[in-house]
């Protein structure tokens, strides 16, 4: 094997490895971007659903947040995504709650007393 053949073989091998690595990284980034693109609307819907649930039964703020987080995790899981960072979902839920305070106020909440 000549020196040029060795160099070409090494370059092709390195190039193949780099392309494979970059392809997997791009795929991960697209998947992560997809999750964050759907996370905001899912969080908004989950917050509204939890607030509506509080109309018929008493739920503390923590219980509503927990319900909303579980709803988003289930929706993402049903779509084939797994979330290892629960904090990202909790942050999206808190942001959705803060942004929708006026909308949520139209749902009178059941109190502990009745």
C-alpha positions in Angstrom: 0.0 0.0 0.0 1.4 3.3 -1.0 1.6 6.4 1.3 -1.2 8.1 -0.6 -3.5 5.1 -0.2 -2.8 5.1 3.6 -3.5 8.9 3.8 -6.8 8.5 1.8 -7.9 5.5 3.9 -7.2 7.4 7.2 -8.9 10.6 5.9 -12.0 8.6 4.8 -12.2 6.8 8.1 -11.8 10.0 10.1 -14.4 11.8 7.9 -16.9 9.0 8.3 -16.5 9.1 12.1 -16.9 12.9 12.1 -20.0 12.8 9.9 -21.5 10.0 12.0 -20.8 12.0 15.2 -22.2 15.3 13.8 -25.3 13.5 12.5 -26.1 12.1 15.9 -25.5 15.5 17.6 -27.7 17.3 15.0 -30.4 14.7 15.6 -30.2 15.2 19.4 -30.4 19.0 18.9 -33.4 18.7 16.7 -35.1 16.4 19.2 -34.3 18.8 22.1 -35.6 21.8 20.0 -38.8 19.9 19.2 -39.3 19.2 22.9 -38.9 22.8 23.9 -41.1 24.0 21.0 -44.0 21.8 22.2 -43.3 22.3 25.9 -44.7 25.8 26.1 -48.1 25.1 24.6 -48.4 21.8 26.5 -47.6 23.7 29.8 -50.2 26.4 29.0 -52.9 23.7 28.3 -51.9 21.7 31.4 -52.1 24.8 33.7 -55.6 25.7 32.3 -56.7 22.0 32.8 -55.5 22.0 36.4 -57.2 25.3 37.1 -60.5 23.9 35.6 -60.1 20.8 37.8 -59.9 23.2 40.8 -63.4 24.4 40.0 -65.0 21.1 41.0 -62.6 19.9 43.7 -60.3 21.6 46.1 -56.7 21.6 44.9 -53.9 23.5 46.6 -51.4 25.4 44.3 -48.9 22.6 44.7 -51.4 20.0 43.8 -52.4 22.0 40.6 -48.7 22.3 39.7 -48.1 18.6 40.3 -51.1 17.8 38.2 -49.9 20.1 35.4 -46.4 18.6 35.5 -47.7 15.1 35.3 -50.0 16.0 32.4 -47.1 17.5 30.4 -44.8 14.5 31.2 -47.6 12.1 30.0 -48.2 14.1 26.8 -44.5 14.1 26.0 -44.2 10.4 26.8 -47.2 9.6 24.6 -45.4 11.5 21.8 -42.3 9.4 22.2 -40.2 11.8 24.2 -38.5 11.1 27.6 -37.7 14.0 29.8 -34.9 13.6 32.3 -35.0 17.2 33.4 -38.2 17.6 35.4 -37.1 21.1 36.4 -37.5 22.3 32.8 -41.2 21.2 32.8 -41.8 22.8 36.2 -40.3 26.0 35.0 -42.5 25.9 31.9 -45.6 25.3 34.1 -44.7 28.2 36.4 -44.1 30.5 33.4 -47.4 29.4 31.8 -49.2 30.1 35.1 -47.7 33.6 35.4 -48.5 34.5 31.8 -52.2 33.3 32.1 -53.2 34.8 35.4 -56.1 36.8 33.9 -57.4 33.8 32.0 -57.1 31.5 35.0 -59.0 34.0 37.2 -62.2 33.3 35.3 -62.3 29.8 36.9 -63.6 30.2 40.5 -61.7 27.7 42.7 -63.3 25.4 45.2 -62.1 26.1 48.7 -61.2 23.7 51.5 -64.3 24.6 53.4 -66.7 23.9 50.7 
